[in-house]
Structure formats: structure tokens, C-alpha cells
Amino acid sequence: MSNTASLADQYAALKIQIEALETELKVLKNEIVATGQEIVLGEKFQVKVSLQERTTISTTEIGRAHV
């Protein structure tokens, strides 16, 4: 196996692991938010929940006004 093949395999393996961890993290985030608590305390760590409302505007949807 060439070095580049090994690099490609390592990259792909890490990418798969990261995607799985991101999915797991998203589930945990949702569970934490669902508690309704502002701070969730663990034995070693604490998580502070901060919710923000976000508004976006799509400039592709804005047309020229008819005069």
C-alpha cells in the first residue's frame, strides 16, 4: 500500500468517525435543550444553554419593485 493510499484511508476513517460523533452530539444537544435548564451540571463539566433567534433574508428571493 502506498503512502497516499494510507493517507486516503486514514482521512476517510476519521471523516466517518467525525460524522458519527457529530450526529451523537446533535442528539445530546437536543436532549440538553429539552431539559429546559439554563445550566446542566455534570460530575466534571457543565453546559450552559444559550438559545438565540435568528433571522435571515434571501437576496435571491428579492426582486425589483415595479414602479
Protein Blocks (a to p, Z undefined) as FASTA:
>chain_A
ZZklmmmmmmmmmmmmmmmmmmmmmmmmmmmmmnopabdcdfkbccdddddddddddfkl
pccddZZ
